[in-house]
Amino acid sequence: MNIKQISLILLLFSSLYGFSQDGIPVYSDYFSDNLYLLHPSMAGAATHNQIRLTARQQWFDQNEAPNLQTLSFNARLGDRSGVGVIVYNDKNGYHSQTGGYLTYAHHIMFSRSEADLNQLSFGLSAGLTQSRLDETQFDLSDFDPVISGIIQSTSYFNVDVGMSYNFLDFSSHFTVKNVIFQNRSIYSEEFESNNQRKYLLSAAYAIGQYGQDWSYEPSFLFQWAERTGEQAIDINFKAYRTMEFGKLWGGLSYRRSLDGAEFLNGQEVKVQKLQYVTPVLGINYNNFMFAYTYSYQAGNIKFESGGFHQITLGYDFLGGRKEPYDCNCPAIN
């Protein structure tokens, strides 16, 4: 297998894992108590307001390796409204993007009691992204009309919309990202599409009696990119242990693409589907939260054996409710 074939395969795998790099890539951030980063309808949905800071670094021993940083804040306003802000910086080789989102969410409570959770939420995020391609280090001796040898930059606006339903120990979310078709000019039209729309569907169910020391939460996330038809699914499981100071929790996530990439193994053509295994370990100490995740890529074809590291720091403070709901609902309580 030559270098060009390997590069194409790695590019395909990267696109499957991130489902395009327009807007915030869908990694494992949500697995670290950070659902608002994916679903705008979760802005202000919890009993407490939230600040979350994430830092993700892939392949520490590789120059220009992908890295992502996000800072998000969401809060409840009154009985039915929520607001949020996200800023992020994403870099992958010579390509980088920075941007931000403003979010408004509306929450409708169907509960007959203040202690019960039965909430339907709708959210909309409007964002501006600046995308850059640094061509200053490209070799211009081999003429290519696509390469200009400069830093190319373009900015574009887009919108994410979504809805969430939280009922006692059950939660579900549906989000459409990059709703608006946008023409961009940073790459040639041959490699670029104005359709960056993708769909996210997720659900979780908490197991265990409210107030007990142990609880468990199986969940899943399904992704589908409209233009390319790429699909992937995450199967997750988390366990929570209530402590005097707060809560300890850990879990495991398995991501598998439903689309395969062909590669040449000697004289035989084989197909490999992207697979990631991601353990997470977290702690809630009073109002502070810390989580660490490590993603390991399985399969015969991969860039190198190192994994992807991510740290999440958070702080929770009083929101629209003074008391938690009478349920095992970690995304809300």
ZIUR-V138480 format. One record per pair of residues at least 4 apart in sequence whose ideal C-beta (glycine too) atoms are under 8 Angstrom apart, sorted by sequence separation. I is the first residue (numbers start at 1). J is the second residue. D is the distance in Angstrom with one decimal. If there is no record, write none. Layout:
I|J|D  I|J|D
This chain:
1|5|5.0  2|6|7.2  3|7|6.2  4|8|6.5  5|9|6.5  6|10|6.3  7|11|6.2  8|12|6.5  9|13|6.4  10|14|6.2  11|15|6.5  12|16|6.4  13|17|6.3  14|18|6.2  15|19|7.2  21|25|5.9  28|32|7.2  30|34|5.6  35|39|5.5  36|40|7.4  38|42|8.0  41|45|7.0  42|46|7.6  46|50|6.5  58|62|7.9  77|81|4.2  91|95|7.4  92|96|7.2  111|115|8.0  112|116|6.8  148|152|6.7  166|170|7.4  167|171|7.7  178|182|7.6  187|191|4.9  188|192|6.7  208|212|5.4  225|229|6.8  243|247|6.2  264|268|7.5  265|269|7.6  284|288|7.2  285|289|7.8  318|322|6.9  321|325|7.9  325|329|6.2  329|333|5.4  1|6|5.9  15|20|6.4  20|25|7.9  24|29|8.0  29|34|5.1  30|35|5.3  44|49|7.5  60|65|7.2  76|81|7.3  77|82|6.4  91|96|4.2  111|116|4.3  166|171|4.7  187|192|4.4  224|229|7.5  225|230|4.4  242|247|5.6  243|248|5.9  264|269|5.9  265|270|5.0  284|289|5.1  285|290|7.6  297|302|4.9  327|332|7.6  328|333|8.0  19|25|7.2  36|42|4.4  59|65|4.1  76|82|5.4  77|83|5.8  90|96|6.6  91|97|7.9  111|117|6.5  165|171|7.2  186|192|7.5  208|214|6.0  224|230|7.3  225|231|7.7  241|247|6.7  263|269|7.5  264|270|7.9  283|289|7.2  297|303|8.0  327|333|7.1  18|25|3.8  19|26|5.5  30|37|6.0  35|42|4.7  36|43|5.6  58|65|5.0  59|66|7.6  75|82|6.8  89|96|7.4  90|97|5.1  111|118|4.4  140|147|6.7  164|171|6.9  165|172|5.1  208|215|3.5  223|230|7.7  224|231|5.1  240|247|5.7  241|248|4.6  262|269|5.6  263|270|6.0  282|289|6.7  283|290|5.4  325|332|6.2  17|25|7.9  18|26|6.7  29|37|5.0  30|38|4.8  57|65|6.9  58|66|4.6  74|82|6.3  75|83|6.0  89|97|7.8  90|98|7.5  110|118|4.3  111|119|7.5  164|172|6.9  165|173|8.0  184|192|6.1  207|215|6.5  208|216|6.1  223|231|6.6  240|248|7.5  241|249|6.9  262|270|7.1  263|271|7.8  282|290|6.5  283|291|7.7  324|332|8.0  325|333|5.8  18|27|7.2  29|38|7.5  36|45|8.0  58|67|6.8  74|83|6.9  75|84|7.4  89|98|4.9  109|118|6.7  110|119|7.3  138|147|5.3  140|149|5.0  164|173|4.6  206|215|5.7  207|216|4.4  222|231|7.4  223|232|4.9  240|249|4.5  262|271|5.5  263|272|6.2  282|291|3.6  324|333|4.0  17|27|7.7  56|66|7.9  57|67|4.8  74|84|3.5  88|98|6.9  109|119|5.5  110|120|7.0  163|173|7.4  164|174|7.8  184|194|7.3  206|216|7.2  207|217|7.1  222|232|7.6  223|233|7.5  239|249|6.5  261|271|6.9  281|291|6.9  282|292|7.5  297|307|7.3  56|67|6.2  73|84|6.4  74|85|7.7  87|98|7.9  88|99|6.1  108|119|6.9  138|149|6.3  162|173|6.5  163|174|5.6  183|194|4.7  206|217|4.9  207|218|7.5  222|233|5.0  238|249|5.9  239|250|6.0  260|271|3.8  261|272|5.8  280|291|6.0  281|292|5.5  296|307|4.6  297|308|7.9  26|38|6.8  55|67|7.7  56|68|4.4  72|84|6.7  73|85|5.1  87|99|7.4  88|100|7.3  107|119|5.6  108|120|4.7  135|147|5.6  162|174|6.0  163|175|7.9  182|194|5.7  205|217|7.0  221|233|7.0  222|234|7.8  238|250|7.0  239|251|6.6  260|272|6.1  261|273|7.7  280|292|7.1  281|293|7.9  295|307|5.6  24|37|6.6  55|68|7.7  56|69|7.4  72|85|6.9  87|100|4.4  107|120|7.4  108|121|7.4  135|148|5.9  136|149|6.4  162|175|3.3  181|194|4.5  204|217|5.5  205|218|6.2  220|233|6.4  221|234|4.1  238|251|3.3  260|273|4.6  261|274|7.6  280|293|4.5  294|307|5.2  295|308|4.1  36|50|6.9  54|68|7.4  55|69|5.2  72|86|4.5  86|100|6.2  107|121|4.8  135|149|5.3  136|150|6.7  161|175|7.1  162|176|6.8  181|195|5.5  182|196|7.1  204|218|7.0  205|219|7.5  220|234|6.1  237|251|5.6  259|273|7.0  279|293|7.0  294|308|7.1  37|52|7.1  54|69|6.8  71|86|7.3  72|87|7.9  85|100|7.0  86|101|4.4  106|121|6.9  135|150|5.9  136|151|6.3  160|175|6.2  161|176|5.4  204|219|3.5  220|235|5.5  221|236|7.3  236|251|6.2  237|252|5.7  258|273|7.3  278|293|5.5  279|294|6.0  294|309|5.9  295|310|7.5  36|52|7.6  53|69|7.8  54|70|4.8  70|86|6.4  71|87|5.2  85|101|7.1  105|121|5.7  106|122|5.0  135|151|6.9  160|176|6.8  181|197|7.6  203|219|6.5  204|220|8.0  220|236|6.6  236|252|7.2  257|273|5.0  278|294|6.8  293|309|7.7  294|310|7.6  37|54|7.7  53|70|7.3  70|87|7.3  71|88|7.4  84|101|7.6  85|102|6.1  86|103|7.4  105|122|6.6  106|123|7.6  134|151|5.1  135|152|6.6  160|177|4.7  202|219|6.6  203|220|6.3  219|236|4.5  236|253|4.5  256|273|6.1  257|274|4.0  278|295|4.4  292|309|7.6  293|310|4.6  34|52|4.9  52|70|7.5  53|71|5.2  70|88|4.4  84|102|7.5  85|103|7.2  105|123|3.8  133|151|7.2  160|178|7.1  161|179|5.9  178|196|4.0  179|197|6.4  202|220|6.4  218|236|6.9  219|237|7.7  235|253|7.2  236|254|7.7  256|274|7.0  257|275|7.6  277|295|7.3  278|296|7.4  292|310|7.2  33|52|7.7  52|71|7.5  53|72|8.0  69|88|6.6  83|102|7.8  84|103|3.7  104|123|7.0  105|124|7.7  132|151|6.1  133|152|4.6  159|178|7.8  160|179|6.8  177|196|7.9  178|197|5.1  202|221|4.2  217|236|7.9  218|237|5.2  219|238|7.5  234|253|5.5  235|254|4.9  255|274|7.4  256|275|5.2  276|295|5.1  277|296|4.9  292|311|5.7  293|312|7.6  32|52|8.0  34|54|6.8  51|71|7.9  52|72|4.9  68|88|6.9  69|89|4.9  83|103|6.3  103|123|6.0  104|124|5.8  132|152|6.9  133|153|7.7  158|178|4.9  159|179|4.7  177|197|7.0  178|198|6.6  201|221|7.4  202|222|7.1  217|237|7.3  234|254|6.9  255|275|6.9  256|276|8.0  276|296|6.9  291|311|7.4  292|312|7.7  51|72|7.3  52|73|7.8  68|89|7.2  69|90|8.0  82|103|7.6  83|104|5.9  84|105|7.3  103|124|6.9  132|153|4.8  158|179|6.8  159|180|5.7  176|197|6.6  177|198|5.1  200|221|6.6  201|222|4.6  216|237|7.2  217|238|4.6  234|255|4.8  254|275|7.5  255|276|4.2  276|297|5.6  277|298|6.4  290|311|7.7  291|312|4.3  32|54|7.2  50|72|7.6  51|73|5.1  68|90|4.8  82|104|7.4  83|105|7.4  103|125|4.3  131|153|7.0  158|180|5.2  176|198|7.6  177|199|7.7  200|222|7.2  216|238|7.0  217|239|7.8  233|255|7.2  254|276|7.4  255|277|8.0  275|297|7.0  276|298|7.3  290|312|7.2  50|73|7.1  67|90|7.8  68|91|7.6  81|104|7.2  82|105|3.9  102|125|6.9  103|126|7.9  130|153|6.4  131|154|5.6  157|180|7.3  176|199|5.7  177|200|6.8  200|223|5.8  216|239|5.2  217|240|7.1  232|255|6.1  233|256|6.1  253|276|7.8  254|277|5.7  255|278|7.1  274|297|7.6  275|298|4.3  289|312|7.3  290|313|6.0  291|314|7.8  49|73|7.7  50|74|5.6  66|90|7.9  67|91|5.5  81|105|7.0  82|106|7.7  101|125|4.4  102|126|5.6  130|154|7.4  131|155|7.5  158|182|6.0  175|199|7.4  176|200|7.9  199|223|7.2  215|239|7.5  216|240|7.3  232|256|6.7  253|277|7.4  254|278|7.7  275|299|5.8  289|313|7.1  290|314|7.5  29|54|5.4  49|74|6.8  50|75|7.7  66|91|6.9  81|106|6.2  82|107|6.3  101|126|6.7  102|127|7.5  130|155|4.6  131|156|7.5  157|182|7.3  174|199|7.6  175|200|4.5  198|223|6.3  199|224|4.8  214|239|7.0  215|240|4.7  232|257|4.5  233|258|6.9  252|277|7.2  253|278|4.2  274|299|7.3  288|313|7.9  289|314|3.6  49|75|3.9  66|92|4.3  80|106|6.0  81|107|7.2  101|127|3.8  129|155|6.7  156|182|4.6  174|200|7.1  198|224|6.6  214|240|7.0  231|257|7.0  232|258|6.4  252|278|7.2  253|279|7.8  273|299|7.7  288|314|7.0  289|315|7.1  29|56|7.6  49|76|6.5  64|91|7.8  66|93|7.6  80|107|5.3  100|127|6.3  128|155|6.4  129|156|6.0  173|200|7.2  174|201|5.3  198|225|4.7  199|226|7.1  214|241|6.0  215|242|7.9  230|257|7.1  231|258|4.1  232|259|8.0  252|279|5.3  253|280|7.0  272|299|5.0  288|315|5.8  289|316|6.8  64|92|7.9  79|107|7.9  80|108|6.9  99|127|5.7  100|128|6.3  128|156|7.5  156|184|5.8  173|201|7.3  197|225|7.6  198|226|6.6  213|241|6.2  214|242|7.7  231|259|6.3  251|279|7.2  252|280|7.5  272|300|6.2  287|315|5.9  288|316|7.9  27|56|6.2  64|93|4.6  74|103|6.9  80|109|7.7  99|128|5.7  128|157|5.4  129|158|7.1  172|201|8.0  173|202|4.8  197|226|4.5  213|242|5.0  230|259|5.4  250|279|7.2  251|280|5.0  272|301|5.6  287|316|4.9  44|74|5.6  46|76|7.7  64|94|6.9  79|109|7.6  99|129|3.6  127|157|7.2  154|184|5.2  172|202|7.0  173|203|7.3  197|227|7.2  212|242|7.5  229|259|7.5  250|280|6.3  270|300|7.8  282|312|7.6  287|317|6.1  43|74|4.1  44|75|5.6  45|76|7.9  76|107|8.0  98|129|7.4  99|130|6.4  126|157|7.2  127|158|5.8  154|185|5.4  172|203|4.2  195|226|6.0  196|227|7.6  250|281|4.7  42|74|7.1  43|75|7.8  44|76|4.0  97|129|5.5  98|130|5.4  126|158|7.9  127|159|7.4  154|186|4.7  171|203|6.7  172|204|7.8  195|227|4.2  204|236|7.8  249|281|7.8  250|282|7.0  284|316|7.9  37|70|6.3  44|77|6.5  97|130|6.5  126|159|5.4  127|160|7.1  153|186|7.1  170|203|7.5  171|204|5.0  249|282|5.0  97|131|4.5  125|159|6.8  152|186|5.1  170|204|7.5  171|205|7.7  193|227|5.3  217|251|7.7  248|282|7.6  249|283|7.5  37|72|5.7  96|131|7.6  97|132|6.9  124|159|6.6  125|160|4.3  170|205|5.2  248|283|5.5  249|284|7.6  265|300|7.5  36|72|6.0  95|131|7.4  96|132|5.0  124|160|7.3  125|161|7.7  169|205|5.9  170|206|7.9  247|283|7.3  248|284|7.9  44|81|6.7  45|82|6.2  95|132|7.2  124|161|5.2  169|206|4.1  246|283|6.9  247|284|4.3  263|300|7.9  34|72|7.1  36|74|4.8  44|82|1.9  95|133|5.5  96|134|7.5  123|161|7.1  158|196|7.4  162|200|7.7  169|207|7.5  246|284|4.0  263|301|5.3  43|82|4.1  44|83|6.3  82|121|7.6  86|125|7.5  94|133|6.1  95|134|7.9  122|161|7.9  123|162|5.2  246|285|4.9  43|83|6.1  44|84|7.1  94|134|4.7  122|162|7.6  123|163|7.3  245|285|5.4  246|286|6.0  261|301|7.7  27|68|6.9  29|70|6.8  43|84|3.5  82|123|7.4  84|125|7.4  86|127|7.6  94|135|7.0  122|163|5.1  123|164|7.5  245|286|6.6  121|163|6.4  146|188|5.2  232|274|7.1  238|280|7.4  25|68|6.5  94|137|7.2  120|163|7.2  121|164|4.4  24|68|7.6  40|84|7.1  94|138|7.9  120|164|7.6  121|165|7.5  119|164|7.9  120|165|5.3  121|166|7.4  24|70|6.4  119|165|7.3  119|166|4.8  36|84|5.8  118|166|7.6  119|167|7.7  37|86|6.7  117|166|5.6  118|167|5.2  36|86|7.8  117|167|6.6  118|168|7.4  117|168|5.6  14|66|7.6  116|168|6.9  131|184|6.9  133|186|5.4  132|186|7.6  133|187|7.3  131|186|5.4  101|160|7.3  43|103|4.5  45|105|6.8  40|101|7.8  43|104|7.3  44|105|5.5  24|86|7.2  43|105|4.1  45|107|6.2  40|103|4.7  42|105|7.2  44|107|6.9  24|88|5.3  41|105|5.4  25|90|6.4  40|105|6.3  24|90|7.0  36|103|7.7  21|90|6.5  21|92|6.2  21|95|6.8  45|119|6.8  22|97|7.7  21|97|6.6  23|99|7.2  45|121|5.3  14|92|7.4  42|121|7.0  41|121|4.2  43|123|5.6  41|122|5.7  42|123|7.0  249|330|7.7  41|123|3.4  40|123|3.3  39|123|6.8  40|124|6.0  40|125|4.0  240|330|6.4  238|330|7.8  23|127|6.7  23|129|6.3  22|129|6.9  22|131|7.6  217|328|7.8  215|328|4.6  217|330|6.4  215|330|7.8  210|326|5.7  210|327|5.7  210|328|5.4  45|164|6.4  209|328|7.6  40|160|5.4  208|328|5.3  40|161|6.9  41|162|4.5  45|166|6.9  206|327|7.4  207|328|7.4  40|162|5.1  41|163|5.2  42|164|5.8  206|328|3.7  39|162|4.9  41|164|4.1  206|329|6.0  206|330|6.6  39|164|5.9  204|331|7.2  42|173|7.1  41|173|6.7  39|173|4.5  41|175|7.3  23|158|6.7  38|173|7.4  40|175|6.8  22|158|7.7  39|175|4.9  23|160|7.5  38|175|6.3  35|173|7.0  23|177|6.0  23|178|5.9  22|178|6.0  169|327|5.4  171|329|6.6  168|327|4.6  169|328|5.1  169|329|6.1  171|331|5.7  39|200|7.3  168|329|7.0  171|332|7.4  38|200|6.0  39|202|7.6  166|329|6.3  38|202|7.5  166|331|7.3  166|332|5.6  26|198|7.9  30|202|7.7  23|196|7.3  22|196|4.2  26|200|7.0  20|196|5.7  20|198|7.1  19|198|5.5  38|221|7.9  30|221|7.1  26|221|8.0  26|223|6.1  19|223|5.5  20|225|6.6  31|236|6.3  19|225|5.3  28|234|8.0  31|238|7.9  115|323|7.7  117|325|4.1  114|323|7.9  116|325|6.8  117|326|7.8  115|325|6.3  116|326|6.4  117|327|5.2  19|230|6.3  115|326|4.1  116|327|7.5  117|329|5.9  15|228|7.9  19|232|7.1  119|332|7.8  16|230|5.7  15|230|7.3  17|232|7.7  117|332|6.1  16|232|6.4  31|251|6.8  31|253|5.4  28|253|6.0  28|255|7.9  52|289|8.0  17|255|7.6  48|287|7.9  17|257|7.7  16|257|4.6  62|303|7.4  79|320|6.7  62|304|7.1  78|320|7.0  16|259|6.5  61|304|7.4  76|319|4.3  77|320|7.7  59|303|6.4  75|319|6.2  76|320|3.4  16|261|7.6  59|304|6.3  61|306|6.4  76|321|7.8  60|306|6.4  31|278|6.8  59|306|5.3  13|261|6.2  32|280|6.1  58|306|8.0  12|261|4.7  31|280|5.4  33|282|6.8  59|308|7.6  60|309|7.5  28|278|4.8  32|282|6.3  58|308|4.3  57|308|7.2  58|309|7.9  9|261|5.4  28|280|7.3  56|308|6.6  57|309|5.4  56|309|7.2  57|310|7.7  9|263|5.3  56|310|4.2  55|310|6.9  33|289|6.1  54|310|6.3  55|311|5.2  17|274|5.8  54|311|7.0  5|263|7.1  16|274|4.7  33|291|6.7  54|312|4.8  5|264|6.5  17|276|6.9  32|291|3.9  53|312|7.1  54|313|7.8  52|312|6.3  53|313|4.7  13|274|5.2  32|293|6.1  52|313|7.4  53|314|7.3  1|263|6.8  31|293|6.4  52|314|4.7  1|264|5.4  51|314|6.3  1|265|7.9  50|314|6.4  51|315|4.7  28|293|5.2  50|315|7.6  51|316|8.0  50|316|5.7  28|295|6.1  49|316|7.0  27|295|7.6  48|316|4.2  49|317|5.4  48|317|6.3  49|318|7.1  46|316|7.9  48|318|6.4  49|319|4.3  48|319|4.7  47|319|6.0  46|319|6.6  47|320|7.3  48|321|8.0  47|321|4.3  44|319|7.1  44|320|7.2  47|323|7.5  47|324|5.4  32|310|7.4  34|312|6.3  47|325|6.7  33|312|7.4  32|312|4.0  34|314|7.5  27|308|7.8  29|310|7.2  33|314|6.6  28|310|6.6  27|310|7.1  29|312|7.1  46|331|6.8  47|332|6.2  45|331|7.6  46|332|5.1  47|333|5.7  45|332|6.4  46|333|7.4  13|301|7.6  13|302|7.8  42|331|7.2  10|301|7.9  9|301|5.6  10|303|5.7  6|301|7.5  35|331|5.4  33|330|7.1  33|331|7.4
